[in-house]
């Protein structure tokens, strides 16, 4: 059975995007073993070469995959021409099923219309080829542009199955589309396996993820996401607070990492902050080579806060008390609505002082947070995994 994983990337500098790929492959592997079947995986949107085979290593599991030429930044009209006329794209017609991850949160116009159009164009491609397509658990919306919203609804209505990863996305589907094969699941990264890292005794180990994208004001560099807070000042206030607490060691934990200087590289921003403070109680985590290694590190911490959603999911799903710092409704839909987890800051409506106060409160109540998280992991998160697997089994016509 040939299964294409669309708009995903296990090699992405953004370890959150990689976590979605790892998690879906891990779940599909479980399903294949439970049903005594063999799946052949094709990953689209990743490889720099036209066609190459690789192995994705998830803990002790090794999953063979075939990378298909990435779409890159080609304009929509040029992309369609390539797909129709280029022999390298004829492989697409051979897939039995398509699982479209949509980079987790990119079926929206908040990151710009071009990104939405690239994803929507490829979804339309498989619809036109009559290949069954399931939208894997992802954020749907928000849509600020009415025309883009209407295009999205048209595409959603033609997909075989559409799965939302939070209640707000699910509500959008029920209120705006005619699609009946829908489900409210949860982010797949909750199910990525990990091995908890051990840290030295005698310290309370606090992790802080700093989003370089927010640090630089978004792609447009002009507060693209409409934050009320001054993000740079807020980050320094958070660091200063934890330095004032005895026995705390602060770990700056980048979740989008690369060796170069660019607006999304959390590692570069964190590195310069560590250098500027020059304090032995502030350390920089390693440059994680995989999302599993990132989760292993985060799992060993005593408390965590951050604005990269998958960094906070890594904390939550490994039982670490966490304070997510939202810049988009994808946080609110997941943590507040789906998980009923009240310890979260919303930087689009709260001030620096309010966010900092929330972090202080969450840190002081970290044992209470830990108990809430354990309850949610044993309850709704476990239940949603069963529901996800049922949707996948039904979609793949295994039972």
C-alpha positions as CSV (number, residue, x, y, z in Angstrom):
1,X,0.0,0.0,0.0
2,X,1.6,3.3,-1.2
3,X,0.9,6.1,1.3
4,X,2.0,9.7,0.5
5,X,2.7,12.0,3.4
6,X,2.1,15.5,2.0
7,X,3.4,18.8,3.3
8,X,5.6,17.4,6.0
9,X,9.3,17.3,6.6
10,X,11.2,15.1,9.0
11,X,14.4,17.1,8.2
12,X,12.9,20.5,8.8
13,X,14.9,23.0,11.0
14,X,11.6,23.5,12.8
15,X,11.6,20.5,15.1
16,X,7.8,20.9,15.5
17,X,7.2,20.2,11.8
18,X,9.5,17.2,12.1
19,X,7.7,16.0,15.2
20,X,4.4,15.7,13.2
21,X,6.1,13.5,10.6
22,X,7.8,11.3,13.3
23,X,4.5,10.9,15.2
24,X,2.4,10.0,12.1
25,X,5.0,7.5,10.9
26,X,5.0,6.0,14.4
27,X,1.3,5.7,14.6
28,X,1.1,4.2,11.1
29,X,3.7,1.7,12.0
30,X,1.6,0.6,15.0
31,X,-1.4,0.2,12.7
32,X,0.6,-1.8,10.1
33,X,1.8,-4.2,12.8
34,X,-1.7,-4.6,14.3
35,X,-3.1,-5.4,10.9
36,X,-0.1,-7.5,9.7
37,X,0.3,-5.2,6.7
38,X,3.2,-3.4,4.9
39,X,3.0,0.3,4.1
40,X,5.3,2.1,1.6
41,X,5.8,5.7,2.6
42,X,6.5,8.6,0.2
43,X,7.2,12.0,1.7
44,X,6.4,15.0,-0.4
45,X,7.8,18.5,0.2
46,X,11.1,17.6,1.8
47,X,13.9,16.2,-0.5
48,X,16.2,18.6,-2.4
49,X,16.9,15.7,-4.9
50,X,14.2,14.4,-7.2
51,X,14.0,11.0,-5.7
52,X,15.9,9.3,-2.8
53,X,15.3,6.7,-0.2
54,X,16.1,7.2,3.5
55,X,15.3,5.8,6.9
56,X,13.6,7.9,9.6
57,X,14.8,6.7,13.0
58,X,12.3,7.0,15.8
59,X,14.0,5.8,19.0
60,X,14.7,2.1,18.2
61,X,12.3,2.0,15.2
62,X,13.6,2.5,11.7
63,X,11.1,3.4,9.1
64,X,12.1,3.3,5.4
65,X,10.7,6.3,3.4
66,X,11.1,7.6,-0.1
67,X,11.5,11.4,-0.5
68,X,9.9,12.9,-3.6
69,X,11.0,16.2,-5.1
70,X,10.1,19.1,-2.9
71,X,7.7,21.8,-4.1
72,X,10.0,24.6,-3.1
73,X,8.8,28.2,-3.6
74,X,7.5,27.7,-7.1
75,X,4.5,29.9,-7.8
76,X,1.1,28.2,-8.1
77,X,0.8,28.4,-11.9
78,X,4.4,27.2,-12.4
79,X,3.8,24.4,-9.9
80,X,0.7,23.2,-11.8
81,X,2.6,23.2,-15.1
82,X,5.4,21.1,-13.5
83,X,2.9,18.6,-12.0
84,X,1.1,18.2,-15.3
85,X,3.9,18.1,-17.8
86,X,7.0,16.9,-15.8
87,X,7.6,13.1,-15.7
88,X,9.0,13.4,-12.2
89,X,5.6,14.3,-10.9
90,X,3.8,11.4,-12.6
91,X,4.6,9.3,-9.5
92,X,1.8,11.1,-7.7
93,X,-0.8,9.2,-9.7
94,X,0.5,5.9,-8.2
95,X,-0.3,6.7,-4.6
96,X,-3.1,4.8,-3.0
97,X,-3.8,7.3,-0.3
98,X,-2.6,10.8,0.7
99,X,-2.2,12.0,4.3
100,X,-1.8,15.7,4.2
101,X,-0.3,17.3,7.4
102,X,-0.3,20.9,6.1
103,X,2.8,21.7,8.1
104,X,0.5,21.5,11.1
105,X,-0.7,25.1,11.1
106,X,-0.3,26.4,7.6
107,X,-3.9,26.1,6.3
108,X,-4.5,29.7,7.1
109,X,-3.6,33.1,5.8
110,X,-1.9,34.4,8.9
111,X,1.5,33.4,7.4
112,X,0.7,35.0,4.1
113,X,-1.4,34.1,1.1
114,X,1.4,32.4,-0.8
115,X,1.9,29.7,1.8
116,X,-1.9,29.0,1.8
117,X,-2.0,28.8,-2.0
118,X,0.9,26.4,-2.2
119,X,-0.8,24.0,0.2
120,X,-4.3,24.4,-1.3
121,X,-3.0,23.9,-4.9
122,X,-1.5,20.5,-4.0
123,X,-4.7,19.5,-2.2
124,X,-6.6,20.3,-5.3
125,X,-4.1,18.2,-7.3
126,X,-5.0,15.0,-5.5
127,X,-8.7,15.8,-5.5
128,X,-8.5,16.2,-9.3
129,X,-6.6,12.8,-9.5
130,X,-9.4,11.2,-7.5
131,X,-6.9,9.9,-4.9
132,X,-8.4,9.7,-1.5
133,X,-7.0,12.4,0.8
134,X,-7.2,12.7,4.5
135,X,-6.2,16.0,6.2
136,X,-4.2,14.7,9.2
137,X,-4.9,16.5,12.6
138,X,-4.0,20.2,12.0
139,X,-5.1,23.7,12.6
140,X,-7.8,24.9,10.2
141,X,-7.8,28.7,9.9
142,X,-8.0,31.4,11.0
143,X,-8.9,33.1,7.7
144,X,-8.8,36.9,7.6
145,X,-9.3,37.1,3.9
146,X,-12.8,36.1,2.8
147,X,-11.8,34.9,-0.6
148,X,-9.1,32.6,0.9
149,X,-11.7,31.3,3.4
150,X,-14.0,30.4,0.6
151,X,-11.2,28.6,-1.3
152,X,-10.4,26.6,1.8
153,X,-14.0,25.6,2.3
154,X,-14.3,24.5,-1.3
155,X,-11.2,22.2,-0.9
156,X,-12.2,20.9,2.5
157,X,-15.6,19.8,1.2
158,X,-13.9,17.7,-1.5
159,X,-11.5,15.8,0.8
160,X,-12.3,12.3,2.0
161,X,-11.7,13.0,5.7
162,X,-10.7,16.2,7.6
163,X,-9.3,16.0,11.1
164,X,-8.8,19.0,13.4
165,X,-6.3,19.1,16.2
166,X,-8.2,21.5,18.4
167,X,-11.8,22.5,19.2
168,X,-11.7,25.9,17.5
169,X,-10.6,24.3,14.2
170,X,-13.3,21.6,14.6
171,X,-15.9,24.3,15.2
172,X,-14.8,26.0,12.0
173,X,-15.5,22.8,10.1
174,X,-18.9,22.3,11.6
175,X,-20.0,25.9,11.2
176,X,-18.6,26.7,7.8
177,X,-18.3,23.6,5.7
178,X,-20.5,20.8,4.3
179,X,-17.8,18.2,5.1
180,X,-19.3,15.3,7.2
181,X,-16.3,13.1,7.6
182,X,-14.6,15.2,10.3
183,X,-13.1,14.5,13.7
184,X,-11.7,16.5,16.6
185,X,-8.4,14.8,17.5
186,X,-5.3,16.4,19.0
187,X,-1.8,17.3,17.8
188,X,0.0,14.1,16.8
189,X,3.2,15.2,18.5
190,X,1.6,14.2,21.8
191,X,2.3,10.6,20.7
192,X,5.9,10.9,19.7
193,X,8.0,8.6,21.9
194,X,10.9,9.9,24.0
195,X,13.5,9.0,26.6
196,X,13.7,11.5,29.5
197,X,17.1,13.1,29.9
198,X,18.6,13.4,33.4
199,X,19.9,16.7,34.8
200,X,22.1,17.5,37.8
201,X,20.5,17.5,41.3
202,X,20.5,20.6,43.4
203,X,18.8,22.8,40.8
204,X,15.3,23.5,39.7
205,X,15.7,23.2,35.9
206,X,13.6,25.7,34.0
207,X,13.3,25.6,30.3
208,X,12.5,28.7,28.2
209,X,11.9,28.5,24.5
210,X,12.4,31.8,22.6
211,X,10.8,32.2,19.2
212,X,13.1,33.9,16.8
213,X,10.1,34.6,14.5
214,X,8.4,36.7,17.3
215,X,11.8,38.2,18.4
216,X,12.2,39.6,14.8
217,X,8.6,40.8,14.6
218,X,7.4,38.0,12.2
219,X,8.2,37.6,8.6
220,X,7.2,41.2,7.9
221,X,9.3,42.5,10.9
222,X,6.5,44.8,12.0
223,X,4.7,42.8,14.7
224,X,3.1,40.6,12.1
225,X,1.1,38.6,14.6
226,X,-0.3,41.7,16.5
227,X,1.2,41.1,19.9
228,X,0.3,43.4,22.7
229,X,3.5,42.5,24.5
230,X,7.0,43.8,23.7
231,X,8.4,40.3,23.2
232,X,12.1,41.2,23.6
233,X,11.5,43.0,26.9
234,X,9.2,40.2,28.1
235,X,11.8,37.5,27.4
236,X,14.4,39.5,29.4
237,X,11.9,40.0,32.2
238,X,11.3,36.3,32.4
239,X,15.0,35.5,32.5
240,X,15.6,38.1,35.2
241,X,12.7,36.7,37.3
242,X,14.1,33.2,37.2
243,X,17.6,34.4,38.0
244,X,16.1,36.0,41.1
245,X,14.8,32.6,42.3
246,X,17.4,30.6,44.3
247,X,18.6,27.3,42.9
248,X,17.0,27.8,39.4
249,X,19.1,26.9,36.4
250,X,17.6,28.4,33.2
251,X,17.9,26.4,30.0
252,X,17.3,28.3,26.8
253,X,15.7,25.6,24.5
254,X,15.6,26.5,20.8
255,X,13.0,24.5,18.8
256,X,13.8,25.9,15.3
257,X,17.5,25.3,14.8
258,X,20.1,25.8,12.1
259,X,23.6,26.9,11.7
260,X,22.7,30.1,9.8
261,X,21.4,33.5,10.6
262,X,17.8,33.9,9.6
263,X,14.6,35.2,11.1
264,X,13.3,31.8,12.3
265,X,16.5,30.4,13.9
266,X,15.7,30.2,17.6
267,X,19.3,29.0,18.2
268,X,20.9,32.2,17.0
269,X,18.7,34.4,19.3
270,X,19.2,32.1,22.3
271,X,23.0,31.9,21.7
272,X,23.4,35.7,21.8
273,X,21.2,36.0,24.9
274,X,23.3,33.4,26.8
275,X,26.4,35.3,25.7
276,X,25.0,38.7,26.8
277,X,24.0,37.5,30.2
278,X,27.3,35.6,30.8
279,X,25.8,33.8,33.8
280,X,26.6,30.2,34.7
281,X,23.0,29.7,35.7
282,X,21.9,30.2,32.1
283,X,22.7,27.4,29.7
284,X,22.0,26.8,26.0
285,X,20.6,23.4,25.1
286,X,22.2,21.5,22.2
287,X,21.3,22.0,18.6
288,X,18.9,19.1,18.4
289,X,19.4,17.0,15.3
290,X,15.9,15.5,15.5
291,X,12.6,16.3,17.2
292,X,13.0,13.2,19.4
293,X,16.2,14.6,20.9
294,X,14.5,17.9,21.6
295,X,11.7,16.1,23.4
296,X,14.2,14.0,25.4
297,X,15.8,17.2,26.7
298,X,12.6,19.0,27.5
299,X,11.2,15.9,29.3
300,X,14.0,16.2,31.9
301,X,13.2,19.7,32.9
302,X,11.2,20.7,36.0
303,X,9.2,23.6,34.4
304,X,8.9,25.0,30.9
305,X,7.6,28.1,29.1
306,X,7.7,29.1,25.5
307,X,6.1,30.3,22.3
308,X,6.9,27.5,19.9
309,X,3.8,25.4,20.2
310,X,5.5,22.0,19.6
311,X,8.1,22.8,22.3
312,X,5.3,23.3,24.8
313,X,3.6,20.1,23.5
314,X,6.9,18.2,24.1
315,X,6.8,19.5,27.7
316,X,3.1,18.7,28.3
317,X,3.2,15.2,26.7
318,X,6.2,14.3,28.8
319,X,4.6,15.5,32.1
320,X,6.5,18.7,32.5
321,X,4.6,21.6,34.1
322,X,4.4,24.1,31.2
323,X,3.2,27.7,30.5
324,X,2.5,28.1,26.8
325,X,2.9,31.7,25.4
326,X,0.3,32.1,22.6
327,X,0.7,34.2,19.5
328,X,-2.1,32.5,17.6
329,X,-5.4,30.9,18.3
330,X,-3.9,27.5,17.7
331,X,-2.6,27.7,21.3
332,X,-6.0,28.7,22.7
333,X,-7.8,26.0,20.8
334,X,-5.5,23.3,22.0
335,X,-4.6,24.1,25.6
336,X,-7.6,26.1,26.8
337,X,-10.4,24.4,24.8
338,X,-9.4,20.9,24.0
339,X,-7.2,20.2,27.1
340,X,-9.0,22.5,29.5
341,X,-5.6,23.7,30.7
342,X,-5.9,27.2,32.2
343,X,-2.2,27.9,32.7
344,X,-1.5,29.8,29.4
345,X,-0.6,33.3,28.4
346,X,-2.0,35.1,25.4
347,X,0.4,37.6,24.0
348,X,-2.2,39.0,21.6
349,X,-4.4,40.3,24.5
350,X,-2.2,40.4,27.6
351,X,0.5,42.8,28.6
352,X,4.1,42.0,29.6
353,X,3.2,42.3,33.3
354,X,0.2,39.9,32.9
355,X,2.2,37.3,31.1
356,X,5.0,37.5,33.6
357,X,2.6,37.2,36.5
358,X,1.0,34.2,34.9
359,X,4.4,32.5,34.6
360,X,5.2,33.2,38.2
361,X,1.9,31.8,39.3
362,X,2.4,28.7,37.2
363,X,5.9,28.1,38.5
364,X,4.8,28.4,42.1
365,X,2.0,25.9,41.4
366,X,4.1,23.5,39.2
367,X,3.1,20.5,41.3
368,X,-0.5,21.2,40.7
369,X,0.2,21.7,37.0
370,X,1.9,18.3,36.9
371,X,-1.1,16.6,38.3
372,X,-3.5,18.3,35.8
373,X,-1.2,17.3,32.9
374,X,-1.1,13.7,34.1
375,X,-4.9,13.6,34.3
376,X,-5.2,15.0,30.8
377,X,-2.6,12.6,29.3
378,X,-4.4,9.6,30.9
379,X,-7.8,10.9,29.8
380,X,-8.4,13.0,26.7
381,X,-5.0,12.5,25.1
382,X,-5.2,8.7,25.3
383,X,-8.8,8.7,24.1
384,X,-7.9,10.9,21.1
385,X,-5.2,8.5,20.1
386,X,-7.7,5.7,19.9
387,X,-10.0,7.9,17.8
388,X,-7.2,8.9,15.5
389,X,-6.2,5.3,14.8
390,X,-9.8,4.5,14.1
391,X,-10.1,7.3,11.6
392,X,-6.9,6.1,9.9
393,X,-8.0,2.4,9.9
394,X,-11.3,3.4,8.3
395,X,-9.7,5.7,5.8
396,X,-7.2,3.0,4.7
397,X,-10.1,0.5,4.5
398,X,-8.3,-2.0,6.8
399,X,-11.5,-3.0,8.6
